[in-house]
Amino acid sequence: MFYKFIAPAVTCLALGIASIATAADKHGHDHDKPLHGGIIAEAAGLDFELVAKADSLTLYVVDDGKPVATAGARGTATVVAGSEKIAATFEPAGENKLVAKGSFKAGVGVRVAVAVTLAGKPEAKLNFRLK
C-alpha cells in the first residue's frame, strides 16, 4: 500500500525542483538579447553589453535587468585584431555606461578583453568576440 504513494510523490518532487530551477534563472530579462545592439557577457553576477565601433567602445552594465551605476568605475580593454593589440581605458559616461575613445578594429573575429571594477564590487573580467 505504501508503494502506490511513492511514484506520485517522486513526480511532484521532480516537478517542484524543475520549477525552482527555472525560476532561479529568470531575472526579468533575456541574457542573450542585447539592448544596444552589442554583445552580452556575464561576470561577477552582472550582465555587460559591449558595443564596439571604429571610434569607441561602450560598455553597458545591468543587474537583473536594471541599470548599474558606473560612477567611480574604472576599466580597461585590450582589442586584439590579428597580431595587432590596442589598449583602451574606460571612463564612466552615464547611468550605466562606460566609454573608451580611440581608433579600434570593430570587425568580425576581433577579440576584446575587458577588466572592470565598479564601486564596491569585485573586478569583473570579460572576453568578447565581435560578430
C-alpha positions as CSV (number, residue, x, y, z in Angstrom):
1,M,0.0,0.0,0.0
2,F,2.8,2.4,0.8
3,Y,4.4,1.9,-2.6
4,K,1.5,3.4,-4.5
5,F,2.3,6.8,-3.0
6,I,6.0,6.8,-3.9
7,A,5.6,7.4,-7.6
8,P,3.3,10.4,-7.3
9,A,5.5,11.8,-4.5
10,V,8.6,11.5,-6.6
11,T,6.9,13.1,-9.6
12,C,5.7,16.0,-7.5
13,L,9.2,16.5,-6.1
14,A,10.8,16.4,-9.5
15,L,8.3,19.0,-10.9
16,G,8.9,21.2,-7.9
17,I,12.7,21.1,-8.3
18,A,12.4,21.8,-12.0
19,S,10.1,24.9,-11.4
20,I,12.5,26.2,-8.8
21,A,15.5,25.9,-11.1
22,T,13.6,27.6,-13.9
23,A,12.5,30.5,-11.6
24,A,16.1,30.9,-10.3
25,D,17.3,31.5,-13.9
26,K,14.6,34.2,-14.6
27,H,15.9,37.6,-13.9
28,G,13.3,39.6,-15.7
29,H,15.4,39.9,-18.9
30,D,17.0,37.7,-21.5
31,H,20.8,37.4,-21.1
32,D,21.2,36.7,-24.8
33,K,19.3,39.8,-26.1
34,P,21.4,42.9,-26.3
35,L,19.6,46.1,-25.6
36,H,22.0,48.3,-27.5
37,G,23.0,46.1,-30.5
38,G,26.2,44.8,-28.8
39,I,27.4,41.5,-27.4
40,I,26.5,40.3,-23.9
41,A,28.8,38.7,-21.4
42,E,28.2,37.9,-17.8
43,A,30.7,38.3,-14.8
44,A,30.5,39.0,-11.1
45,G,26.8,38.4,-11.2
46,L,26.2,41.3,-13.7
47,D,25.5,41.5,-17.4
48,F,27.8,43.5,-19.6
49,E,27.0,44.6,-23.1
50,L,29.8,45.7,-25.4
51,V,29.1,47.9,-28.4
52,A,32.2,48.3,-30.5
53,K,32.6,51.0,-33.1
54,A,35.7,52.2,-35.0
55,D,36.0,55.3,-32.7
56,S,34.7,54.0,-29.4
57,L,34.0,51.0,-27.1
58,T,30.8,51.3,-25.0
59,L,30.1,49.0,-22.1
60,Y,26.6,48.9,-20.5
61,V,26.2,47.3,-17.1
62,V,22.9,45.7,-15.9
63,D,21.9,43.7,-12.9
64,D,18.7,41.7,-13.2
65,G,17.5,44.0,-16.0
66,K,18.2,47.1,-14.0
67,P,21.0,49.7,-14.8
68,V,24.0,49.6,-12.5
69,A,25.6,52.9,-11.7
70,T,29.1,53.4,-13.1
71,A,30.1,56.5,-11.2
72,G,33.6,55.8,-9.8
73,A,34.1,52.8,-12.0
74,R,37.3,52.1,-13.8
75,G,38.1,49.7,-16.6
76,T,40.5,48.7,-19.3
77,A,40.1,46.9,-22.7
78,T,42.6,45.2,-24.9
79,V,41.4,44.9,-28.5
80,V,43.1,42.1,-30.4
81,A,42.7,42.1,-34.2
82,G,45.1,39.5,-35.8
83,S,48.6,40.4,-34.4
84,E,47.6,44.0,-33.5
85,K,46.8,44.8,-29.9
86,I,45.3,48.2,-28.8
87,A,44.8,49.1,-25.2
88,A,42.0,51.4,-24.1
89,T,40.7,52.9,-20.8
90,F,37.0,53.1,-19.9
91,E,35.6,56.2,-18.3
92,P,32.1,56.5,-16.7
93,A,29.7,58.1,-19.2
94,G,26.2,58.0,-17.8
95,E,23.9,56.0,-15.6
96,N,25.1,52.5,-16.5
97,K,27.6,53.2,-19.3
98,L,31.4,53.2,-19.6
99,V,33.1,54.5,-22.8
100,A,36.6,54.2,-24.2
101,K,37.5,56.6,-27.1
102,G,40.1,55.8,-29.7
103,S,40.6,54.1,-33.0
104,F,39.6,50.4,-32.9
105,K,39.1,47.5,-35.2
106,A,35.5,46.5,-34.9
107,G,35.1,43.7,-37.5
108,V,34.2,40.1,-37.3
109,G,36.5,37.9,-35.2
110,V,38.1,40.8,-33.3
111,R,38.5,39.9,-29.6
112,V,38.1,42.4,-26.8
113,A,39.3,41.5,-23.2
114,V,37.8,43.8,-20.6
115,A,38.5,44.3,-16.9
116,V,36.1,46.5,-15.0
117,T,35.8,47.5,-11.3
118,L,32.6,49.1,-10.2
119,A,32.4,50.9,-6.9
120,G,32.1,48.4,-4.1
121,K,32.2,45.4,-6.3
122,P,35.0,42.9,-7.2
123,E,36.8,43.2,-10.6
124,A,34.9,41.6,-13.5
125,K,36.9,40.1,-16.3
126,L,35.2,39.6,-19.6
127,N,36.0,38.3,-23.1
128,F,34.1,39.3,-26.2
129,R,34.4,38.1,-29.8
130,L,32.9,40.5,-32.3
131,K,30.4,39.2,-34.8
